[in-house]
Amino acid sequence: MLPSYAVLETDLQWALQFERLPELGVALVLSMAVGFERQFRGKQAGVRTHSLVGLGSALFMLVSKYGFADLLGDQGISLDPSRIAAQIVSGIGFLGAGIIVFRSDAVRGLTTAASIWLTAAIGMACGGSLFVLAGVVTVAYFIVVLVGPLLHRLTHRDGAAELQIEYRDGQGLLRDIVEVITRQNWQIARLRTGSHRTDPGYVAVFIAAEGGADAGALLEAVAGVDGVRSVDWSDEDDANS
């Protein structure tokens, strides 16, 4: 039978674990929000990946802070709570590097890799009970990803435009899309097609056009093609020459 002080210590350990559940809950919610945005845009890493990264980072932080408390006081034992947390920063780089893909004229996955890195930081902040900082950074993330395309649109009215177009496979819409672009007095400089990464039944087309006057009108004209599901400005995560 355990001595009374041992029973008390065990009860305190269980109580401490239940007290730390809010940190994991907040990390899960915030990381899911970031992952949903990535999945909504059809990127490689979505809700599941971001959720696991944020939740895992928060748990590593909690283990780093509280997991070795029972060893304190033993002779020759010292505790550095920052050691495990520091390894998260370097370790998450391997996951981000696996997302980035280099091709002949493009680098894909940069923004998604950065979002994975940021999600790890959000999870760490939650594990450290820094909920305000974690929430502010999550909001800042959505500001960046929303403002970025707007700035892209404003700065691409000088005769150059890069579009990302999605439509259902087998409908033969590429000819109609090219016709609309040329009718708007634009010339196609680069064109690349491929299967959609999250919706196998759809085709993703990346088109770089030059020579026109109004990129906004071009985007609206392509969006008006019957059968086109979505059209948006291509960013550095899709095609970066």
KEKE-3310 file (N, C-alpha, C; in steps of 0.2 Angstrom, whole numbers, plus 5000, padded with zeros to 4 digits):
npx = (5004:5003:5011:5004:5009:5013:5001:4995:5003:5002:4988:4989:4996:4987:4977:4984:4986:4973:4970:4978:4971:4964:4974:4977:4965:4963:4974:4971:4959:4963:4973:4966:4958:4968:4972:4960:4958:4969:4965:4953:4958:4963:4976:4991:4993:4981:4966:4969:4983:4988:4981:4986:4999:4998:4992:5001:5013:5008:5007:5020:5026:5019:5024:5037:5037:5030:5032:5043:5043:5043:5055:5063:5073:5080:5096:5109:5101:5094:5083:5079:5067:5066:5072:5065:5056:5063:5067:5056:5055:5066:5063:5051:5054:5058:5046:5040:5049:5047:5035:5037:5039:5050:5050:5053:5051:5045:5041:5033:5022:5027:5020:5011:5020:5025:5014:5012:5024:5020:5009:5014:5021:5010:5004:5014:5013:5000:5003:5011:5002:5000:4988:4982:4992:4993:4980:4980:4990:4985:4974:4981:4987:4976:4973:4985:4984:4972:4974:4985:4981:4973:4983:4990:4982:4980:4993:4996:4991:4998:5000:5002:4997:4993:4984:4974:4964:4950:4941:4928:4934:4935:4926:4931:4935:4946:4949:4939:4942:4955:4951:4943:4952:4961:4952:4951:4962:4974:4989:4994:5007:5013:5007:5000:4993:4985:4980:4968:4973:4966:4953:4950:4942:4943:4951:4966:4972:4985:4988:4998:4997:5000:5001:4989:4977:4968:4969:4959:4947:4950:4950:4937:4931:4935:4930:4917:4915:4906:4905:4917:4923:4930:4941:4956:4969:4985:4996:5012:5012:5007:5012:5028:5038)
npy = (4994:5011:5025:5039:5051:5048:5044:5056:5064:5057:5060:5073:5074:5068:5078:5089:5085:5086:5099:5104:5102:5112:5119:5110:5109:5122:5123:5114:5119:5131:5127:5119:5128:5135:5125:5122:5133:5131:5118:5122:5129:5120:5114:5105:5100:5099:5101:5089:5087:5100:5101:5090:5094:5106:5101:5091:5099:5107:5097:5093:5104:5104:5092:5096:5106:5100:5087:5081:5084:5076:5072:5082:5088:5076:5070:5076:5079:5090:5102:5108:5116:5121:5113:5102:5110:5118:5108:5106:5117:5115:5102:5102:5108:5097:5092:5102:5104:5093:5096:5106:5107:5106:5111:5111:5125:5131:5133:5125:5124:5133:5142:5134:5126:5136:5139:5127:5128:5139:5135:5125:5134:5141:5130:5128:5140:5139:5128:5133:5141:5154:5160:5172:5177:5166:5167:5179:5178:5168:5175:5185:5177:5174:5187:5189:5180:5183:5197:5196:5190:5201:5212:5206:5206:5220:5224:5218:5224:5228:5223:5209:5193:5180:5166:5154:5141:5131:5116:5104:5088:5081:5089:5097:5111:5119:5124:5133:5142:5147:5153:5164:5171:5176:5183:5194:5201:5196:5187:5171:5166:5155:5139:5127:5111:5100:5086:5090:5092:5088:5086:5073:5072:5084:5097:5106:5121:5132:5147:5159:5175:5188:5206:5211:5224:5225:5216:5212:5212:5202:5191:5190:5188:5175:5168:5168:5158:5145:5131:5132:5130:5138:5152:5161:5172:5166:5161:5161:5149:5141:5143:5148:5157)
npz = (5000:4996:5003:5012:5008:4995:4988:4989:4980:4968:4966:4964:4952:4943:4944:4939:4925:4920:4922:4912:4900:4894:4886:4876:4870:4865:4856:4847:4841:4835:4827:4818:4812:4804:4796:4789:4781:4772:4766:4760:4750:4742:4745:4748:4762:4774:4785:4794:4794:4799:4811:4818:4819:4827:4838:4843:4845:4855:4865:4866:4872:4884:4890:4891:4900:4912:4912:4918:4931:4943:4945:4950:4962:4965:4967:4957:4946:4935:4927:4912:4904:4891:4882:4875:4869:4860:4851:4844:4835:4826:4822:4815:4803:4795:4791:4784:4774:4766:4760:4751:4734:4720:4703:4685:4682:4693:4710:4722:4736:4746:4754:4761:4768:4776:4783:4790:4799:4806:4812:4821:4829:4835:4842:4851:4858:4864:4872:4881:4888:4883:4877:4872:4863:4854:4849:4843:4833:4825:4820:4813:4803:4795:4790:4783:4772:4766:4763:4754:4741:4737:4736:4726:4715:4714:4710:4698:4686:4675:4663:4665:4670:4681:4682:4692:4688:4690:4685:4681:4676:4660:4653:4643:4643:4641:4629:4627:4637:4634:4622:4627:4634:4624:4617:4625:4622:4627:4628:4629:4639:4647:4651:4661:4665:4677:4688:4700:4717:4729:4724:4714:4703:4696:4686:4687:4681:4677:4671:4663:4657:4646:4640:4640:4646:4657:4671:4680:4673:4665:4674:4678:4666:4663:4674:4670:4661:4656:4666:4673:4689:4699:4699:4702:4707:4704:4717:4725:4731:4721:4708:4705:4697)
capx = (5000:5007:5011:4999:5012:5013:4995:4994:5007:4998:4982:4991:4998:4981:4974:4988:4984:4966:4971:4981:4967:4962:4979:4977:4959:4964:4978:4967:4954:4967:4977:4961:4956:4973:4971:4954:4960:4973:4961:4948:4961:4966:4983:4993:4992:4974:4964:4972:4990:4989:4978:4991:5005:4997:4991:5008:5017:5006:5008:5027:5027:5017:5028:5043:5036:5028:5033:5049:5043:5044:5063:5066:5075:5084:5103:5112:5095:5093:5078:5079:5061:5066:5076:5061:5052:5068:5068:5050:5057:5070:5060:5045:5057:5058:5039:5039:5053:5044:5029:5040:5041:5053:5049:5057:5050:5040:5042:5026:5021:5030:5015:5009:5026:5026:5008:5014:5028:5017:5004:5018:5022:5003:5003:5018:5011:4995:5005:5014:4997:5000:4982:4981:4997:4991:4974:4982:4994:4980:4970:4986:4988:4970:4974:4990:4981:4967:4976:4990:4978:4971:4988:4992:4977:4982:5000:4996:4987:5003:5001:5004:4992:4994:4977:4973:4957:4948:4934:4927:4938:4931:4922:4935:4934:4952:4949:4935:4946:4960:4947:4941:4958:4964:4947:4952:4968:4979:4993:4996:5015:5014:5000:5001:4987:4986:4974:4967:4977:4961:4947:4952:4937:4943:4957:4968:4975:4989:4990:5002:4996:5004:5000:4982:4976:4965:4969:4953:4942:4952:4948:4930:4929:4937:4925:4910:4915:4901:4908:4922:4921:4933:4947:4959:4976:4990:5001:5019:5011:5005:5017:5032:5044)
capy = (5000:5017:5029:5044:5057:5045:5045:5063:5066:5054:5064:5080:5073:5068:5085:5093:5083:5088:5106:5106:5100:5118:5121:5106:5111:5129:5122:5110:5123:5136:5124:5117:5134:5136:5119:5122:5138:5127:5113:5125:5132:5114:5113:5098:5099:5102:5101:5084:5089:5106:5099:5086:5098:5110:5097:5088:5104:5109:5092:5093:5110:5102:5087:5099:5110:5097:5079:5078:5087:5071:5071:5088:5086:5070:5072:5076:5080:5097:5102:5113:5116:5124:5109:5099:5115:5120:5103:5107:5122:5112:5096:5104:5109:5092:5091:5108:5103:5088:5099:5110:5103:5110:5108:5115:5132:5132:5131:5124:5122:5137:5145:5128:5124:5141:5138:5121:5130:5144:5131:5123:5140:5142:5125:5129:5145:5136:5123:5138:5145:5160:5160:5178:5177:5161:5169:5185:5176:5165:5181:5188:5173:5175:5193:5189:5176:5187:5203:5194:5190:5208:5215:5203:5209:5227:5225:5214:5227:5231:5218:5202:5190:5173:5163:5147:5139:5124:5114:5096:5084:5078:5094:5100:5118:5122:5128:5139:5147:5150:5158:5170:5175:5179:5188:5199:5204:5194:5182:5166:5165:5149:5135:5120:5108:5094:5084:5093:5088:5086:5083:5070:5073:5091:5099:5113:5124:5138:5151:5166:5179:5195:5210:5215:5230:5225:5209:5211:5210:5195:5186:5190:5184:5168:5165:5168:5153:5140:5125:5134:5130:5143:5155:5165:5173:5161:5164:5158:5142:5137:5143:5154:5157)
capz = (5000:4995:5009:5011:5003:4988:4986:4987:4974:4962:4965:4961:4945:4939:4944:4934:4918:4919:4922:4906:4894:4889:4882:4871:4866:4861:4851:4842:4837:4831:4821:4813:4808:4799:4791:4785:4775:4767:4763:4756:4744:4739:4746:4750:4769:4776:4792:4798:4795:4803:4818:4822:4821:4832:4844:4845:4847:4862:4870:4868:4877:4891:4892:4892:4906:4917:4912:4922:4938:4948:4945:4953:4969:4965:4967:4950:4941:4934:4922:4907:4901:4885:4878:4871:4865:4855:4846:4839:4830:4821:4819:4811:4797:4790:4788:4779:4768:4762:4757:4746:4728:4715:4697:4681:4682:4698:4717:4725:4743:4751:4759:4765:4772:4781:4788:4795:4804:4810:4816:4826:4834:4838:4846:4857:4862:4868:4877:4886:4891:4880:4873:4868:4858:4849:4845:4838:4827:4820:4816:4808:4798:4790:4787:4777:4767:4763:4760:4749:4734:4735:4734:4720:4710:4712:4707:4692:4681:4671:4657:4666:4675:4682:4685:4693:4686:4691:4681:4681:4671:4654:4649:4637:4644:4640:4622:4628:4642:4629:4617:4631:4636:4618:4615:4630:4620:4631:4625:4634:4640:4650:4652:4664:4668:4681:4692:4707:4723:4734:4721:4709:4697:4694:4683:4689:4676:4678:4665:4664:4651:4645:4635:4641:4650:4664:4673:4684:4668:4662:4678:4678:4659:4663:4678:4667:4656:4659:4669:4677:4696:4702:4696:4706:4706:4706:4721:4725:4733:4716:4703:4706:4692)
cpx = (5004:5006:5006:5002:5012:5007:4993:4997:5004:4992:4984:4993:4992:4978:4978:4987:4978:4966:4974:4977:4965:4967:4979:4971:4960:4968:4975:4962:4958:4970:4972:4958:4961:4972:4965:4955:4964:4970:4956:4952:4964:4973:4985:4991:4985:4973:4968:4979:4991:4986:4983:4997:5004:4996:4997:5012:5015:5008:5016:5029:5025:5021:5035:5043:5034:5030:5039:5049:5044:5051:5066:5068:5080:5092:5106:5107:5094:5088:5079:5073:5061:5069:5071:5057:5057:5068:5062:5052:5061:5067:5055:5048:5057:5052:5038:5043:5050:5038:5031:5042:5044:5052:5053:5057:5046:5043:5035:5026:5024:5026:5012:5014:5026:5020:5009:5019:5025:5012:5008:5019:5015:5002:5007:5016:5005:4997:5009:5009:4997:4994:4981:4986:4995:4985:4976:4986:4990:4976:4975:4987:4982:4971:4979:4987:4976:4969:4981:4987:4976:4977:4991:4988:4979:4989:5001:4991:4992:5004:5003:4999:4994:4987:4978:4966:4956:4941:4934:4931:4933:4927:4925:4934:4940:4952:4944:4938:4951:4957:4945:4947:4961:4959:4948:4959:4974:4983:4995:5004:5016:5007:5002:4995:4989:4980:4974:4970:4972:4955:4949:4948:4938:4950:4959:4973:4979:4991:4993:5000:4999:5000:4993:4982:4973:4964:4962:4947:4943:4949:4941:4927:4930:4932:4918:4910:4911:4905:4914:4920:4924:4939:4949:4966:4980:4995:5007:5018:5009:5010:5021:5038:5050)
cpy = (5006:5021:5035:5050:5054:5046:5052:5066:5063:5058:5070:5079:5072:5074:5089:5092:5086:5096:5109:5105:5106:5120:5117:5107:5117:5127:5118:5114:5128:5133:5121:5122:5136:5131:5119:5127:5135:5122:5116:5128:5126:5113:5106:5096:5103:5102:5095:5085:5094:5104:5095:5089:5102:5107:5094:5093:5107:5104:5092:5098:5108:5097:5091:5103:5106:5089:5077:5081:5083:5070:5076:5086:5080:5073:5071:5077:5087:5097:5109:5113:5118:5119:5105:5104:5117:5115:5103:5111:5118:5105:5097:5106:5104:5091:5096:5107:5098:5090:5103:5106:5108:5106:5113:5122:5135:5129:5130:5122:5127:5140:5140:5126:5129:5141:5132:5124:5135:5140:5128:5128:5141:5137:5126:5135:5143:5132:5127:5142:5152:5161:5166:5179:5172:5164:5175:5183:5172:5170:5184:5184:5174:5182:5193:5185:5179:5193:5201:5194:5197:5212:5213:5206:5216:5228:5221:5217:5230:5227:5211:5200:5183:5170:5156:5145:5132:5122:5107:5093:5081:5083:5098:5108:5122:5126:5134:5144:5150:5155:5164:5174:5179:5184:5194:5203:5202:5188:5177:5164:5158:5146:5128:5117:5102:5092:5088:5089:5085:5083:5080:5071:5080:5092:5106:5115:5131:5141:5158:5169:5186:5199:5214:5221:5230:5218:5207:5209:5203:5190:5185:5187:5177:5164:5165:5162:5147:5133:5126:5134:5136:5146:5161:5167:5168:5164:5160:5151:5138:5137:5149:5153:5160)
cpz = (5000:5001:5007:5007:4996:4985:4984:4981:4968:4961:4962:4954:4941:4938:4939:4927:4916:4918:4915:4900:4890:4885:4875:4866:4862:4855:4845:4838:4833:4825:4816:4809:4802:4794:4787:4779:4770:4763:4758:4750:4740:4739:4748:4757:4771:4783:4796:4799:4800:4810:4822:4823:4827:4839:4847:4848:4854:4867:4871:4873:4884:4894:4895:4899:4912:4918:4916:4929:4944:4949:4949:4960:4970:4964:4960:4945:4941:4928:4918:4903:4894:4880:4873:4866:4859:4849:4841:4834:4824:4818:4814:4804:4792:4787:4783:4773:4763:4758:4751:4740:4723:4708:4692:4681:4687:4705:4720:4732:4748:4756:4763:4770:4778:4786:4793:4801:4808:4815:4822:4832:4838:4843:4852:4861:4867:4873:4883:4889:4888:4875:4869:4862:4852:4845:4840:4832:4822:4816:4811:4802:4792:4787:4781:4771:4763:4759:4754:4742:4732:4732:4727:4714:4708:4709:4700:4687:4676:4665:4658:4671:4675:4686:4687:4692:4687:4688:4682:4675:4666:4651:4644:4637:4642:4634:4623:4632:4638:4625:4621:4632:4630:4616:4619:4628:4624:4627:4630:4634:4642:4652:4655:4667:4672:4685:4698:4712:4728:4730:4714:4702:4694:4691:4686:4684:4678:4672:4667:4657:4652:4640:4636:4645:4657:4666:4677:4679:4665:4667:4678:4671:4660:4668:4675:4662:4660:4660:4673:4685:4700:4698:4701:4704:4708:4711:4721:4728:4727:4710:4704:4702:4694)
residu = (MET:LEU:PRO:SER:TYR:ALA:VAL:LEU:GLU:THR:ASP:LEU:GLN:TRP:ALA:LEU:GLN:PHE:GLU:ARG:LEU:PRO:GLU:LEU:GLY:VAL:ALA:LEU:VAL:LEU:SER:MET:ALA:VAL:GLY:PHE:GLU:ARG:GLN:PHE:ARG:GLY:LYS:GLN:ALA:GLY:VAL:ARG:THR:HIS:SER:LEU:VAL:GLY:LEU:GLY:SER:ALA:LEU:PHE:MET:LEU:VAL:SER:LYS:TYR:GLY:PHE:ALA:ASP:LEU:LEU:GLY:ASP:GLN:GLY:ILE:SER:LEU:ASP:PRO:SER:ARG:ILE:ALA:ALA:GLN:ILE:VAL:SER:GLY:ILE:GLY:PHE:LEU:GLY:ALA:GLY:ILE:ILE:VAL:PHE:ARG:SER:ASP:ALA:VAL:ARG:GLY:LEU:THR:THR:ALA:ALA:SER:ILE:TRP:LEU:THR:ALA:ALA:ILE:GLY:MET:ALA:CYS:GLY:GLY:SER:LEU:PHE:VAL:LEU:ALA:GLY:VAL:VAL:THR:VAL:ALA:TYR:PHE:ILE:VAL:VAL:LEU:VAL:GLY:PRO:LEU:LEU:HIS:ARG:LEU:THR:HIS:ARG:ASP:GLY:ALA:ALA:GLU:LEU:GLN:ILE:GLU:TYR:ARG:ASP:GLY:GLN:GLY:LEU:LEU:ARG:ASP:ILE:VAL:GLU:VAL:ILE:THR:ARG:GLN:ASN:TRP:GLN:ILE:ALA:ARG:LEU:ARG:THR:GLY:SER:HIS:ARG:THR:ASP:PRO:GLY:TYR:VAL:ALA:VAL:PHE:ILE:ALA:ALA:GLU:GLY:GLY:ALA:ASP:ALA:GLY:ALA:LEU:LEU:GLU:ALA:VAL:ALA:GLY:VAL:ASP:GLY:VAL:ARG:SER:VAL:ASP:TRP:SER:ASP:GLU:ASP:ASP:ALA:ASN:SER)
# end
